[in-house]
Amino acid sequence: MNGKRWKRSATTVYNIGYHLIWCPK
């Protein structure tokens, strides 16, 4: 399994969610 790829995807999702919280539509 490519753990590095999964971790990178998880980080992206986390960053998007964090940004949405601080910058709502």
N, CA, C and O atoms as a Tripos MOL2 file, in Angstrom:
@<TRIPOS>MOLECULE
protein
  100    99    25     0     0
PROTEIN
NO_CHARGES

@<TRIPOS>ATOM
      1 N           0.8510   -1.2020    0.0000 N.3       1 MET1
      2 CA          0.0000    0.0000    0.0000 C.3       1 MET1
      3 C           0.8880    1.2540    0.0000 C.2       1 MET1
      4 O           1.9650    1.2680    0.5950 O.2       1 MET1
      5 N           0.4230    2.2750   -0.6620 N.am      2 ASN2
      6 CA          1.1980    3.5120   -0.7020 C.3       2 ASN2
      7 C           0.6980    4.4470    0.3950 C.2       2 ASN2
      8 O          -0.1840    5.2720    0.1570 O.2       2 ASN2
      9 N           1.2570    4.3180    1.5920 N.am      3 GLY3
     10 CA          0.8280    5.1390    2.7290 C.3       3 GLY3
     11 C           1.1160    6.6120    2.4940 C.2       3 GLY3
     12 O           0.3590    7.4770    2.9340 O.2       3 GLY3
     13 N           2.2120    6.8960    1.8010 N.am      4 LYS4
     14 CA          2.5890    8.2970    1.5740 C.3       4 LYS4
     15 C           1.5190    9.0110    0.7430 C.2       4 LYS4
     16 O           1.1850   10.1680    0.9980 O.2       4 LYS4
     17 N           0.9870    8.2920   -0.2610 N.am      5 ARG5
     18 CA         -0.0330    8.9060   -1.1160 C.3       5 ARG5
     19 C          -1.3080    9.1730   -0.3200 C.2       5 ARG5
     20 O          -1.9280   10.2270   -0.4600 O.2       5 ARG5
     21 N          -1.6960    8.1990    0.5240 N.am      6 TRP6
     22 CA         -2.9190    8.3630    1.3260 C.3       6 TRP6
     23 C          -2.7600    9.5350    2.2800 C.2       6 TRP6
     24 O          -3.6760   10.3370    2.4600 O.2       6 TRP6
     25 N          -1.5770    9.6220    2.8890 N.am      7 LYS7
     26 CA         -1.3360   10.6890    3.8520 C.3       7 LYS7
     27 C          -1.4270   12.0480    3.1670 C.2       7 LYS7
     28 O          -1.9640   13.0010    3.7300 O.2       7 LYS7
     29 N          -0.8970   12.1290    1.9470 N.am      8 ARG8
     30 CA         -0.9350   13.3860    1.2050 C.3       8 ARG8
     31 C          -2.3790   13.7850    0.9040 C.2       8 ARG8
     32 O          -2.7410   14.9560    1.0150 O.2       8 ARG8
     33 N          -3.2030   12.8020    0.5220 N.am      9 SER9
     34 CA         -4.6070   13.0670    0.2250 C.3       9 SER9
     35 C          -5.3280   13.5290    1.4800 C.2       9 SER9
     36 O          -6.1260   14.4650    1.4380 O.2       9 SER9
     37 N          -5.0440   12.8660    2.6030 N.am     10 ALA10
     38 CA         -5.6860   13.2210    3.8650 C.3      10 ALA10
     39 C          -5.3190   14.6460    4.2400 C.2      10 ALA10
     40 O          -6.1630   15.3940    4.7340 O.2      10 ALA10
     41 N          -4.0670   15.0280    4.0100 N.am     11 THR11
     42 CA         -3.6170   16.3800    4.3370 C.3      11 THR11
     43 C          -4.3620   17.3960    3.4840 C.2      11 THR11
     44 O          -4.7530   18.4540    3.9770 O.2      11 THR11
     45 N          -4.5590   17.0830    2.2100 N.am     12 THR12
     46 CA         -5.2700   17.9900    1.3090 C.3      12 THR12
     47 C          -6.6980   18.2030    1.7910 C.2      12 THR12
     48 O          -7.1780   19.3360    1.8460 O.2      12 THR12
     49 N          -7.3700   17.1190    2.1370 N.am     13 VAL13
     50 CA         -8.7510   17.2040    2.6250 C.3      13 VAL13
     51 C          -8.7990   18.0350    3.9000 C.2      13 VAL13
     52 O          -9.6950   18.8610    4.0740 O.2      13 VAL13
     53 N          -7.8390   17.8190    4.7880 N.am     14 TYR14
     54 CA         -7.7830   18.5570    6.0520 C.3      14 TYR14
     55 C          -7.5890   20.0440    5.7850 C.2      14 TYR14
     56 O          -8.2500   20.8800    6.4010 O.2      14 TYR14
     57 N          -6.6820   20.3750    4.8670 N.am     15 ASN15
     58 CA         -6.4210   21.7760    4.5440 C.3      15 ASN15
     59 C          -7.6540   22.4450    3.9470 C.2      15 ASN15
     60 O          -7.9570   23.5920    4.2760 O.2      15 ASN15
     61 N          -8.3660   21.7370    3.0720 N.am     16 ILE16
     62 CA         -9.5740   22.2890    2.4570 C.3      16 ILE16
     63 C         -10.6210   22.5620    3.5340 C.2      16 ILE16
     64 O         -11.2250   23.6350    3.5560 O.2      16 ILE16
     65 N         -10.8370   21.6020    4.4190 N.am     17 GLY17
     66 CA        -11.8180   21.7730    5.4910 C.3      17 GLY17
     67 C         -11.4400   22.9360    6.3850 C.2      17 GLY17
     68 O         -12.3010   23.7160    6.7910 O.2      17 GLY17
     69 N         -10.1580   23.0590    6.6970 N.am     18 TYR18
     70 CA         -9.6740   24.1450    7.5600 C.3      18 TYR18
     71 C          -9.9150   25.4920    6.8840 C.2      18 TYR18
     72 O         -10.3310   26.4490    7.5360 O.2      18 TYR18
     73 N          -9.6570   25.5650    5.5900 N.am     19 HIS19
     74 CA         -9.8430   26.8000    4.8290 C.3      19 HIS19
     75 C         -11.3280   27.1850    4.7770 C.2      19 HIS19
     76 O         -11.6790   28.3590    4.8980 O.2      19 HIS19
     77 N         -12.1970   26.1720    4.5930 N.am     20 LEU20
     78 CA        -13.6310   26.4420    4.5270 C.3      20 LEU20
     79 C         -14.1310   27.0120    5.8460 C.2      20 LEU20
     80 O         -15.0260   27.8580    5.8630 O.2      20 LEU20
     81 N         -13.5480   26.5440    6.9630 N.am     21 ILE21
     82 CA        -13.9680   27.0330    8.2780 C.3      21 ILE21
     83 C         -13.6080   28.5090    8.4290 C.2      21 ILE21
     84 O         -14.4050   29.2980    8.9370 O.2      21 ILE21
     85 N         -12.4110   28.8780    7.9900 N.am     22 TRP22
     86 CA        -11.9480   30.2630    8.1310 C.3      22 TRP22
     87 C         -12.4730   31.1540    7.0140 C.2      22 TRP22
     88 O         -12.6320   32.3600    7.2020 O.2      22 TRP22
     89 N         -12.7460   30.5590    5.8390 N.am     23 CYS23
     90 CA        -13.2160   31.3610    4.7020 C.3      23 CYS23
     91 C         -14.5130   30.7750    4.1530 C.2      23 CYS23
     92 O         -14.5210   30.1870    3.0710 O.2      23 CYS23
     93 N         -15.6140   30.9340    4.8970 N.am     24 PRO24
     94 CA        -16.8990   30.4010    4.4380 C.3      24 PRO24
     95 C         -17.3470   31.0790    3.1530 C.2      24 PRO24
     96 O         -16.8980   32.1790    2.8320 O.2      24 PRO24
     97 N         -18.2290   30.4220    2.4270 N.am     25 LYS25
     98 CA        -18.7090   30.9800    1.1630 C.3      25 LYS25
     99 C         -19.3760   32.3320    1.3930 C.2      25 LYS25
    100 O         -19.8450   32.9590    0.4430 O.2      25 LYS25
@<TRIPOS>BOND
     1     1     2 1
     2     2     3 1
     3     3     4 2
     4     3     5 am
     5     5     6 1
     6     6     7 1
     7     7     8 2
     8     7     9 am
     9     9    10 1
    10    10    11 1
    11    11    12 2
    12    11    13 am
    13    13    14 1
    14    14    15 1
    15    15    16 2
    16    15    17 am
    17    17    18 1
    18    18    19 1
    19    19    20 2
    20    19    21 am
    21    21    22 1
    22    22    23 1
    23    23    24 2
    24    23    25 am
    25    25    26 1
    26    26    27 1
    27    27    28 2
    28    27    29 am
    29    29    30 1
    30    30    31 1
    31    31    32 2
    32    31    33 am
    33    33    34 1
    34    34    35 1
    35    35    36 2
    36    35    37 am
    37    37    38 1
    38    38    39 1
    39    39    40 2
    40    39    41 am
    41    41    42 1
    42    42    43 1
    43    43    44 2
    44    43    45 am
    45    45    46 1
    46    46    47 1
    47    47    48 2
    48    47    49 am
    49    49    50 1
    50    50    51 1
    51    51    52 2
    52    51    53 am
    53    53    54 1
    54    54    55 1
    55    55    56 2
    56    55    57 am
    57    57    58 1
    58    58    59 1
    59    59    60 2
    60    59    61 am
    61    61    62 1
    62    62    63 1
    63    63    64 2
    64    63    65 am
    65    65    66 1
    66    66    67 1
    67    67    68 2
    68    67    69 am
    69    69    70 1
    70    70    71 1
    71    71    72 2
    72    71    73 am
    73    73    74 1
    74    74    75 1
    75    75    76 2
    76    75    77 am
    77    77    78 1
    78    78    79 1
    79    79    80 2
    80    79    81 am
    81    81    82 1
    82    82    83 1
    83    83    84 2
    84    83    85 am
    85    85    86 1
    86    86    87 1
    87    87    88 2
    88    87    89 am
    89    89    90 1
    90    90    91 1
    91    91    92 2
    92    91    93 am
    93    93    94 1
    94    94    95 1
    95    95    96 2
    96    95    97 am
    97    97    98 1
    98    98    99 1
    99    99   100 2
@<TRIPOS>SUBSTRUCTURE
     1 MET1         2 RESIDUE 1 A MET
     2 ASN2         6 RESIDUE 1 A ASN
     3 GLY3        10 RESIDUE 1 A GLY
     4 LYS4        14 RESIDUE 1 A LYS
     5 ARG5        18 RESIDUE 1 A ARG
     6 TRP6        22 RESIDUE 1 A TRP
     7 LYS7        26 RESIDUE 1 A LYS
     8 ARG8        30 RESIDUE 1 A ARG
     9 SER9        34 RESIDUE 1 A SER
    10 ALA10       38 RESIDUE 1 A ALA
    11 THR11       42 RESIDUE 1 A THR
    12 THR12       46 RESIDUE 1 A THR
    13 VAL13       50 RESIDUE 1 A VAL
    14 TYR14       54 RESIDUE 1 A TYR
    15 ASN15       58 RESIDUE 1 A ASN
    16 ILE16       62 RESIDUE 1 A ILE
    17 GLY17       66 RESIDUE 1 A GLY
    18 TYR18       70 RESIDUE 1 A TYR
    19 HIS19       74 RESIDUE 1 A HIS
    20 LEU20       78 RESIDUE 1 A LEU
    21 ILE21       82 RESIDUE 1 A ILE
    22 TRP22       86 RESIDUE 1 A TRP
    23 CYS23       90 RESIDUE 1 A CYS
    24 PRO24       94 RESIDUE 1 A PRO
    25 LYS25       98 RESIDUE 1 A LYS
